[in-house]
Amino acid sequence: MSEIGSASFNNTVNALVANGTTWYADVNASFVLTSGYLVFMMQLGFLLLTVGAVRARSVRSVCLKNVMDVAAGGVGYFLFGWAFAYGDPQTCDDAGICTTTGNGFIGSRMFALSDIPEASYHVWYFQFVFAISTATIVSGAVAERVKFIAYGLYALFLTIWVYPVLSHWVWSPAGWASTTRQNGPLLLGSGAYDTVGSGAVHMCGGVAGLAGAWMAGPRLGRFTRDGKPRTIPGHNAVFYVTGVILLWFGFFGFNPGTMGAIVEVGESFSAVVARCAISTALGGAFGGCTGLLVYLAYSKLWLREGVWDLCAASNGALTGMVVITSGCATYEPWAAALGGIVGGCIVLPGSLFVSHVMKVDDPVDAFTVHGMGGAAGVWWYSLMAKQAFVYELYGATNPDGVTPRHYGWWQGDDATILGANTIWILCIAGWTGGMMFPFFYLLKRLGLLRVSEKEELAGVDVSKHGGHAYPGMEDLYGVVDRNDLEANAVAIQTAGGTDDGFDAKMNGIDMRDSLHGRVRALETELANLTSRLASQETPR
């Protein structure tokens, strides 16, 4: 082994530098793949968060749906998704310089990875985990009442069509909204800056989740007859917060990995990657603290009892990271911290708006965290992106080599990016909503969207997936027995027309199906038996 500074060591280093194009590419590919592995672990985060947020009767269902996000989503993205997103034809001159000649709407080649260069395999993998992350956002929004077939079809539709088209628009060199467009004018002379995907990934998934939750309708008992929300607590806070921490960890692959490289020939790119990590850390930290404090103030003022709420802190951290995602490489640390505060401030009013105004049942606040947070993130880029950091990432000029790049409005530029990014937000909402609302509506009309009331009351684990997720612990977690299905369905269907009557029926069912309720029933029976025995005693 050569010592550092020795002649053999220096010769080795010089040889590596001389052959830089090989090892630089290998280091960067390794970096992207490793970041992709972290993003893949976010699947486990989404899974545990949703499992903890729902009742024990739905755990198997949530697990299977998350497995299908990876499986069905992988099939869809392999066959069509990548081609629609990045399958652009190219023309190359005699010097080997290639220019994209595809259309601005959609890619048209490399279906099923045909003709994809092996040097791009690591890029495909990273984009694949982005696609399945977009699909997984919906799983929590529609939990506990949607048929499995509907979810499988949705995962395919999103990864084949909806998400790939969006990513083509903003990230392909041919896309009409892309900042690197080569064969046409830039949107408003700037393009839409959504570098890491607050809009293309998070907002897309959030809007799709809203469409699914809206069309499926709320879980039984989620709202009273006059539309007032009723709390349906999750069954395991430890699973929930473990999922949050795993997602937090995954963001450190999601954001830095999107840079696509950590070294460049002749210079270091690691500072840009590190800036992404710093922005992510601060966005999550400040978002979590802000979400917690906002809920504490709300509970003191409106509920008259101060509550340090776990969900508010967790969703605040996640939303804070979603907000800084788009421009994580272009923010000063203080700007990332402010972005986290913005995310933390979104959580409570966003959640109240969805449940109290829209009357939508979103068990994990997917639309608030990802939909609203994603839109805020695209806007935050247009306000806070620093000129020097934008130039470092994209170059000082647009693809025409003449006009200078725009940067954040509040950093000294004009409002050009704000206009372009606002158009981009409207397009994400219009495209995703315009695709997903009709899609879920069609499933609903075909009877493929929602399980029956009887199956929902039993829990889809028992009625659709072969049994309870915690064998032998059904009483502890209050799972309805198969023999009780018909009785519970009748109880709901025949509930009185008043809120009190409906709530009494629901509460009666919840009490009967809990361990506490069964103990109380046994105590009542024992008291009755004791009373009867006492009345039958005769004096000696």
C-alpha positions, 0 to 999 in steps of 0.5 A: 500500500502506497503512503500518501505523498509517495511517488507511487501514490502521486502516480496513481492520482495522476493516472486517475486524473488523466482518465478523469472521464471514467472515474468521475462518471462512476463516482457520480453514478454511485452517488445517484444510485445511493441517493435513490436507495434512500428515496426507495426507503421512503416507501417504508416511511409512507407505509409506517406513517399510514399504518399508524394513522389508521385503525388496526382493522386496515393494516394489511390493506395499507401494507399491500397497497404500498407493495403495489406502489412499487410493483405496479408502479415499477411495471408501468414506469418500465413499460411506458413512464420513462419513454413518455417522460424522457424518450426524446429523439436527438440529432448529433453533429459531426463533433458529437454534440447532440440536441433534443428534437422531441416535442414539448408535450411527451416523449416518444421512444425508449419504451420498456427501456429499449435503446436506452444507453447503459450509461443512463441506467442509474438515471432511470432508477432514480426517476423510477423511485421518484415515480413510485414516491408520487404514487405512494402519496395517495395511499394514506389519503384513500385509506380504509375504504378503497378497493384494492383493484382501484388502487392498483389501477390508479398506481399504473395510471399515475406512473404510466401517464400522469406523472411522466407527462408532467416530468417531461414538461418541466425536466426534459430538454424538450419540455415546454416548461423546462428551463433547459429547453433546446428546441423552442422558446422558454416559458416567459423567457425563463421556464418553470423552476421546479428543480427537485420536484415540489410541484412535479412530485409532491403537488402531483401526488397531493392533488391525486390524493385529493381526487381519490379521497373526494370521489371515494367519500369519507370513512363511515363515521368521519362526519356527523349528519350535519357535516361536522368532522369526527376524529378517528384516531390512528392505532399506533403512534410509534409506527406513525412517528417511525414513518415520519423519521424514515421519510425525513431520512429519505429526503436526504437522498431525494433532494441532494440526489437530484443534482445528478452528480457530486463531482465535475471534471476540473471542479467540485460540485459537492458544495451544491449537494451539501447545500441541498442537505443543509436546506433539507435539514433546516426546512424539516427542523423549522417546519416541525417546531413551527407546526408544533407551536401553531397547534399549541397556540390554536389549542390554547385559544380555541380548545382552552387546553394547550396540547403539544401535538405529535401529528402537528410537529410531524406534518410540520417537519414534512411540509417544511421539507416539501416547501424547500425541495424545489430550490434546495440547491439555491437557498441560503440557510436562512431562506431554507429556515424561513421556507420551513416556517412557511411549511409549518404554518400551512399544516393546521389551517390546511388540515382544517380547510380540507376537513371543515370546508371541503368535507374531505376525509384525508387520514394523513393530510396528504393534500395539505402536506404534499399538495399545498406544501408542494405549491408553496415550494414552487412559489418559494423558489421564485422568491428566494433563489439566490442569483449566484446559486442559480448560475452555479447550478444552471449557468449564467445564461439560458440555453440560447447562450445570450439572455441571462438566467432569472432568479428569485424576485426577493433576491433582486430580480424581477417577477419573471420566475414568479409568473412562470412558476404560477403558470406551472402550479396551475398546470399541475393542478389542472393536468393532475386534477383533470386526469385523476378526478375523471379516472376515480369517477369512472371507477366509482361508476363501475363499482370498482372504487369503494368497498361496501359498508359491511366490509368497511365496518369489518375492516378491509383486512378481514373482509378482503385480505384474509384476516387481521394484521395482529393475529390473537390480538383482535380484542385488544385492537377492537376488530369486528368479528365476521359474525358481527358484519351484518349486524353492524351494517344494519346498525349504521343503515337504520341509525336515527335521523339525528346526529345524536342517534347516528353518533350513538350507533357509531359509539355503540359499535366502537365501544362493543368492538373494543376491549374496554367495551367488552370488559364493561359488558362482562362487568355489567353481566356479572353485576346483573347475575350478582343482583339476581342471586341476591334477590333469590337468597332466602333467610335461614 
